[in-house]
């Protein structure tokens, strides 16, 4: 049963997560050959935005559902997490590493790839620090997922318009 908190269950959840991430990455490699890096990034961000919107739409209903009326609630929440994990690994995770290699000239590739990676890490750190404060102001996770879907969709548009 998911979400029991034991080490054994945590290991199984991680194993299932990796079983979703590996096929997503392999499919992204294939899709990159057929779609191209720019289109894969655009569709990947749209996929992440759609997944966040789906989580936002279903979160309150699933969390407030009692275990008697919805015995598969934990599995549905875990399934939504796996769908989100697949979407992140399919598009943005793959193109984050490949796109700078295609865009920057060899002389400055390492420097700008490092700057781009550092900026992403700073954004992640800021998001972690700010998440608790934002959670106090807006306690519902569905609102967080909704707010995540909007900039992710914007990232898709930016990938389309600003990548050569």
DOTOR-817945 format. One line per field, with one value per residue (C-alpha): residue number from 0; residue in three letters; x, y, z. Coordinates in Angstrom, 3 decimals. Last residue first. Example, Ala and Ser with C-alpha at 12.3 -4.5 7.8 and 13.67 -1.06 7.14 Angstrom:
<sites>
resi	[1  0]
resn	[SER  ALA]
xx	[13.670  12.300]
yy	[-1.060  -4.500]
zz	[7.140  7.800]
</sites>
This chain:
<sites>
resi	[163  162  161  160  159  158  157  156  155  154  153  152  151  150  149  148  147  146  145  144  143  142  141  140  139  138  137  136  135  134  133  132  131  130  129  128  127  126  125  124  123  122  121  120  119  118  117  116  115  114  113  112  111  110  109  108  107  106  105  104  103  102  101  100  99  98  97  96  95  94  93  92  91  90  89  88  87  86  85  84  83  82  81  80  79  78  77  76  75  74  73  72  71  70  69  68  67  66  65  64  63  62  61  60  59  58  57  56  55  54  53  52  51  50  49  48  47  46  45  44  43  42  41  40  39  38  37  36  35  34  33  32  31  30  29  28  27  26  25  24  23  22  21  20  19  18  17  16  15  14  13  12  11  10  9  8  7  6  5  4  3  2  1  0]
resn	[UNK  UNK  UNK  UNK  UNK  UNK  UNK  UNK  UNK  UNK  UNK  UNK  UNK  UNK  UNK  UNK  UNK  UNK  UNK  UNK  UNK  UNK  UNK  UNK  UNK  UNK  UNK  UNK  UNK  UNK  UNK  UNK  UNK  UNK  UNK  UNK  UNK  UNK  UNK  UNK  UNK  UNK  UNK  UNK  UNK  UNK  UNK  UNK  UNK  UNK  UNK  UNK  UNK  UNK  UNK  UNK  UNK  UNK  UNK  UNK  UNK  UNK  UNK  UNK  UNK  UNK  UNK  UNK  UNK  UNK  UNK  UNK  UNK  UNK  UNK  UNK  UNK  UNK  UNK  UNK  UNK  UNK  UNK  UNK  UNK  UNK  UNK  UNK  UNK  UNK  UNK  UNK  UNK  UNK  UNK  UNK  UNK  UNK  UNK  UNK  UNK  UNK  UNK  UNK  UNK  UNK  UNK  UNK  UNK  UNK  UNK  UNK  UNK  UNK  UNK  UNK  UNK  UNK  UNK  UNK  UNK  UNK  UNK  UNK  UNK  UNK  UNK  UNK  UNK  UNK  UNK  UNK  UNK  UNK  UNK  UNK  UNK  UNK  UNK  UNK  UNK  UNK  UNK  UNK  UNK  UNK  UNK  UNK  UNK  UNK  UNK  UNK  UNK  UNK  UNK  UNK  UNK  UNK  UNK  UNK  UNK  UNK  UNK  UNK]
xx	[16.501  14.860  12.918  9.398  8.738  10.697  9.047  5.607  6.454  7.832  4.503  2.726  5.046  4.348  0.582  0.667  2.619  -0.014  -2.652  -0.535  -0.067  -3.811  -4.498  -2.150  -4.513  -2.940  -2.466  -0.807  0.933  1.776  3.379  5.723  6.586  7.118  9.397  12.478  11.956  11.177  14.250  16.388  14.850  15.371  18.982  19.470  18.047  20.326  23.309  22.424  22.073  25.364  27.078  25.715  26.809  30.388  30.659  29.329  31.406  34.070  31.981  29.183  25.972  22.625  22.922  24.820  22.551  19.508  20.729  20.931  17.749  16.105  16.015  14.615  12.149  10.494  9.971  11.443  9.040  6.032  6.889  7.265  3.900  2.233  3.921  2.618  -0.885  -0.610  0.494  -2.572  -4.813  -3.199  -3.761  -7.414  -8.105  -10.419  -12.663  -15.885  -14.355  -10.997  -12.713  -12.414  -11.069  -7.652  -9.053  -11.532  -9.059  -6.354  -8.352  -8.379  -4.958  -3.434  -4.945  -3.629  -0.168  -0.326  -1.396  1.461  3.955  2.663  2.843  6.429  7.266  5.526  7.731  10.887  10.245  9.569  12.924  14.880  13.681  10.506  11.745  15.180  14.085  11.079  13.368  15.500  12.348  10.957  14.087  13.775  10.125  10.889  13.542  11.411  8.445  10.452  12.443  9.253  8.257  11.618  11.296  7.824  9.108  11.982  9.615  7.384  10.294  11.521  8.119  5.944  2.635  2.187  1.421  0.000]
yy	[29.655  29.561  32.695  32.154  28.453  28.074  31.234  29.791  26.595  28.587  30.447  27.092  26.388  29.844  29.096  25.468  26.273  28.713  26.061  23.509  25.926  26.652  22.924  22.710  24.740  26.737  30.035  32.514  29.873  27.849  30.944  31.179  27.484  27.590  30.650  28.797  25.888  28.191  30.307  27.171  25.985  29.389  29.430  25.955  27.078  30.113  27.893  25.580  28.504  30.004  26.624  26.135  29.681  29.042  25.573  26.649  29.835  28.772  25.870  28.155  28.042  26.829  23.079  22.189  24.535  22.579  19.118  19.312  21.231  19.443  16.137  17.430  19.735  17.105  13.519  13.661  16.379  14.700  11.281  12.729  14.506  11.269  9.457  12.058  11.713  7.938  8.370  10.517  7.946  5.105  6.900  7.534  3.919  3.302  6.257  6.220  4.431  6.230  9.591  11.983  15.371  14.676  13.322  16.123  18.827  17.454  16.696  20.046  21.162  17.802  18.107  21.674  20.499  17.691  20.138  22.481  19.589  18.477  22.062  22.287  19.053  20.202  23.318  21.455  18.731  21.390  23.055  19.806  18.349  16.424  13.127  12.777  14.496  12.174  9.122  10.601  11.750  8.216  6.935  9.622  8.831  5.100  5.702  8.009  5.652  2.659  5.140  6.209  2.590  1.933  5.064  4.030  0.547  1.956  4.245  1.261  -0.740  2.195  2.491  5.607  3.996  6.155  3.417  0.000]
zz	[-32.857  -29.437  -28.551  -29.874  -29.349  -26.140  -24.799  -25.580  -23.744  -20.840  -20.690  -20.302  -17.378  -15.993  -15.951  -14.782  -11.625  -10.376  -10.894  -9.048  -6.165  -6.109  -6.001  -3.040  -0.881  1.955  0.073  2.490  4.601  1.505  -0.066  2.921  2.749  -1.016  -0.883  0.300  -2.085  -5.004  -4.307  -4.313  -7.579  -9.189  -8.022  -9.510  -12.848  -12.865  -12.122  -15.020  -17.448  -16.274  -16.633  -20.147  -20.906  -19.799  -21.315  -24.705  -25.050  -27.592  -28.960  -30.131  -28.075  -29.399  -30.019  -26.865  -24.900  -26.194  -25.165  -21.375  -20.641  -23.569  -21.706  -18.434  -20.185  -22.357  -21.261  -17.775  -16.608  -18.213  -16.766  -13.262  -13.579  -14.700  -11.807  -9.335  -10.752  -10.354  -6.730  -6.089  -7.794  -5.847  -2.560  -3.416  -4.398  -1.434  -2.322  -0.290  2.691  2.521  2.701  -0.248  0.853  -0.672  -3.930  -4.538  -3.537  -5.830  -8.982  -10.790  -9.553  -10.493  -13.971  -14.311  -13.258  -15.842  -18.539  -17.668  -17.720  -21.142  -22.421  -21.177  -22.985  -26.157  -26.313  -25.303  -27.861  -30.495  -29.807  -29.646  -32.920  -33.563  -35.054  -33.470  -30.275  -30.068  -29.972  -27.207  -25.411  -25.588  -23.869  -21.193  -20.551  -20.526  -17.823  -15.692  -15.256  -14.020  -11.925  -10.154  -9.607  -7.957  -5.829  -4.670  -3.875  -1.832  0.089  0.818  2.242  4.303  5.916  5.541  4.715  1.628  -0.862  0.000]
</sites>
